[in-house]
Amino acid sequence: MNKTTIYGIFDDEEVLLSSVKEIRSNEIHIKEVYSPFPVHGLDHALGIKETRMAITAFIYGCIGLTFGIALIYYIMISGIYKSWPMNIGGKPNWTLYHNLPAFVPVLFELTVLFAGHLMSITFFIRCGLFPGNPEVSPDPRTTDDKFLMEIEVDGDISKVKKMLTKTGATEINLKE
């Protein structure tokens, strides 16, 4: 059977949120909601699971910390300065663990740098927001001031259209 896509357009985020709750309580599957800004509670109302970005942040932070320790060890302890030891402030220069307190700020900054940048890159790739990716928004007004709910229906669409009208949609569009 042929699926029809219904677009319900809303003017207010509170009306959208209550409409999402009402439509989902009637067991109608909402494919996507487009919004010009994040709406608090919308992810919970749509039934979206929590992301695993916190796990990636931890992993990327560990990569940054490891890179920082390796970099400090190479530069200050073993690598190019082996022949010319750097005696800074009377600290011993032959072991990393004796010098580690002096490098805590550098290690912290590298951890944050790696976690922040790699999480941003992961987020953009995961969401398809990288350069050259085509736009997927069905209505350009969703980037300004409108909220759009996308529902795929196979069969009778009058029930969904009535529900959207009842819950506050200002405009309903169809796409075959």
C-alpha positions in Angstrom: 0.0 0.0 0.0 1.1 3.6 -0.7 2.3 5.7 2.3 1.2 9.2 2.6 3.2 11.8 4.6 1.3 14.4 6.5 2.9 17.6 7.7 1.3 19.4 10.6 2.6 22.9 11.1 2.3 24.6 14.5 3.0 28.2 15.7 3.7 27.5 19.3 6.1 25.0 21.0 3.7 24.4 23.9 0.9 23.5 21.5 3.3 21.3 19.5 4.3 19.5 22.7 0.8 18.8 23.8 -0.1 17.7 20.3 2.8 15.2 20.3 1.6 13.7 23.6 -2.0 13.5 22.4 -1.1 11.9 19.0 1.3 9.4 20.6 -1.3 8.4 23.2 -3.6 7.5 20.3 -0.8 5.2 19.0 0.0 7.2 15.9 3.7 7.0 15.0 5.4 10.4 14.5 8.3 10.1 12.1 10.0 13.4 12.9 9.5 16.9 14.4 11.3 19.9 13.0 11.8 22.9 15.2 13.8 26.2 14.9 15.1 25.7 18.5 15.3 22.9 21.0 12.0 22.3 22.8 12.3 21.1 26.4 10.6 17.7 26.9 10.1 17.0 23.2 12.5 14.1 23.1 10.8 12.5 26.1 7.3 13.0 24.5 8.5 11.5 21.2 10.0 8.5 23.1 13.5 9.0 21.9 16.2 7.1 23.8 19.1 8.9 25.4 22.2 9.2 23.3 25.6 7.6 23.9 27.4 10.9 23.6 28.5 10.8 27.2 30.4 7.5 26.5 32.0 9.0 23.5 33.0 12.1 25.6 34.7 9.8 28.1 36.5 7.8 25.4 37.7 11.0 23.6 38.8 12.5 26.9 40.9 9.3 27.6 42.4 9.6 24.1 43.3 13.2 24.8 44.8 12.3 28.2 46.9 9.5 26.7 48.1 11.8 23.9 49.0 14.4 26.5 51.0 12.0 28.6 52.8 10.6 25.6 53.6 14.1 24.3 54.9 15.3 27.7 57.0 12.1 28.1 58.5 12.5 24.7 59.2 16.2 24.9 60.3 16.5 28.5 61.6 13.1 29.6 62.9 10.8 26.8 62.8 12.2 23.4 64.7 15.1 21.9 66.0 16.5 25.2 67.7 13.2 26.3 71.1 14.7 25.6 70.2 18.1 27.1 68.0 17.6 30.1 65.7 20.4 31.1 66.1 21.3 34.7 63.2 23.6 35.3 62.7 24.8 38.9 64.9 22.0 40.3 62.6 19.2 39.3 64.1 15.9 38.4 63.9 15.2 34.7 64.4 11.5 34.4 61.0 10.3 35.6 57.5 11.2 34.5 55.8 10.6 37.9 58.1 13.1 39.7 57.1 15.8 37.2 53.4 15.0 36.7 52.0 17.6 39.1 53.5 20.3 37.0 51.8 19.0 33.9 48.3 18.6 35.3 47.0 21.8 33.7 48.4 20.8 30.3 46.8 17.3 30.6 43.5 18.7 31.7 43.4 21.1 28.7 44.3 18.4 26.2 41.6 16.1 27.7 39.0 18.8 27.3 40.3 19.8 23.8 40.1 16.3 22.5 36.7 15.5 24.1 35.1 18.8 22.9 36.4 18.7 19.3 35.9 15.0 18.7 32.4 15.1 20.2 31.4 18.0 17.9 32.8 16.1 14.9 31.0 12.9 15.9 27.7 14.8 16.5 27.9 16.5 13.1 28.6 13.3 11.2 26.0 11.3 13.2 23.3 14.0 12.5 24.3 14.4 8.9 25.2 18.1 9.3 28.6 17.9 7.5 29.3 20.1 4.5 27.8 19.0 1.2 25.0 17.0 2.8 21.6 17.9 1.2 19.0 19.7 3.3 16.2 17.4 4.6 13.8 19.9 6.1 10.4 19.6 4.3 9.5 23.3 5.0 12.0 26.1 5.1 9.9 28.0 7.7 11.0 25.5 10.3 14.3 27.4 10.5 12.5 30.7 11.3 9.4 30.4 13.5 7.3 27.3 12.6 7.2 23.8 14.1 6.5 20.9 11.8 5.4 17.4 12.7 5.9 14.7 10.1 3.6 11.6 10.2 3.7 8.7 7.7 0.3 7.0 7.3 -0.7 4.1 5.2 -4.4 3.9 4.8 -7.0 6.4 6.1 -5.5 9.8 6.7 -8.7 11.5 7.8 -8.3 10.4 11.4 -4.8 11.8 11.6 -5.9 15.1 9.9 -8.7 15.5 12.4 -6.3 14.8 15.3 -3.9 17.4 14.0 -6.6 20.0 13.6 -8.0 19.2 17.1 -4.6 19.5 18.8 -3.8 22.9 17.3 -2.1 22.5 13.9 -2.5 25.8 11.9 -1.7 24.1 8.6 -1.8 20.6 7.3 0.0 19.5 4.1 0.1 16.2 2.3 2.8 14.5 0.3 2.2 11.3 -1.6 
